[in-house]
Amino acid sequence: MAAAGVTLTLEDAMPKALLWHPETVHLWMIEAVTSDGEVDFHKIAQMKCVAARCGKSGVGFTTT
């Protein structure tokens, strides 16, 4: 995460996996439905804030 320039705080959503594309500077959040449920509006809003705060072009979401 340090190489991607991403820092998470205790207030941020904690995804199961967070992918980073260095060429597009885009993040992709993967959430496991069996542990936390589907990606919801609360997690989407939190991760969009993380992406903006860390200078990323955006963030996508997948529930697995």
C-alpha positions as semicolon CSV with decimal commas, in nm:
position;residue;x (nm);y (nm);z (nm)
1;M;0,000;0,000;0,000
2;A;0,291;0,232;0,061
3;A;0,411;0,188;-0,298
4;A;0,060;0,274;-0,418
5;G;0,052;0,583;-0,197
6;V;-0,253;0,459;-0,005
7;T;-0,296;0,498;0,369
8;L;-0,597;0,372;0,561
9;T;-0,700;0,508;0,898
10;L;-0,922;0,347;1,161
11;E;-1,216;0,549;1,026
12;D;-1,178;0,410;0,671
13;A;-1,347;0,103;0,527
14;M;-1,121;-0,200;0,543
15;P;-1,164;-0,399;0,221
16;K;-1,074;-0,767;0,196
17;A;-0,851;-0,682;-0,099
18;L;-0,746;-0,354;-0,254
19;L;-0,593;-0,354;-0,602
20;W;-0,403;-0,067;-0,760
21;H;-0,330;-0,004;-1,128
22;P;-0,013;0,210;-1,138
23;E;-0,065;0,332;-1,496
24;T;-0,420;0,459;-1,445
25;V;-0,371;0,534;-1,072
26;H;-0,705;0,361;-1,011
27;L;-0,805;0,147;-0,713
28;W;-1,034;-0,156;-0,706
29;M;-1,195;-0,277;-0,383
30;I;-1,292;-0,642;-0,341
31;E;-1,530;-0,735;-0,060
32;A;-1,615;-1,088;0,058
33;V;-1,991;-1,137;0,088
34;T;-1,952;-1,416;0,346
35;S;-1,783;-1,196;0,607
36;D;-1,906;-0,838;0,562
37;G;-2,185;-0,866;0,308
38;E;-2,206;-0,695;-0,028
39;V;-2,037;-0,366;-0,104
40;D;-2,286;-0,110;0,027
41;F;-2,331;0,265;-0,012
42;H;-2,143;0,333;0,314
43;K;-1,831;0,144;0,196
44;I;-1,852;0,303;-0,147
45;A;-1,861;0,652;0,004
46;Q;-1,572;0,573;0,239
47;M;-1,352;0,426;-0,034
48;K;-1,424;0,718;-0,268
49;C;-1,298;0,947;0,009
50;V;-0,984;0,734;0,049
51;A;-0,920;0,744;-0,326
52;A;-0,961;1,122;-0,338
53;R;-0,748;1,177;-0,027
54;C;-0,470;0,959;-0,171
55;G;-0,477;1,123;-0,516
56;K;-0,621;0,827;-0,707
57;S;-0,821;0,863;-1,029
58;G;-1,109;0,662;-0,886
59;V;-1,214;0,335;-0,728
60;G;-1,419;0,040;-0,851
61;F;-1,599;-0,226;-0,647
62;T;-1,660;-0,599;-0,659
63;T;-1,838;-0,833;-0,418
64;T;-1,714;-1,191;-0,434
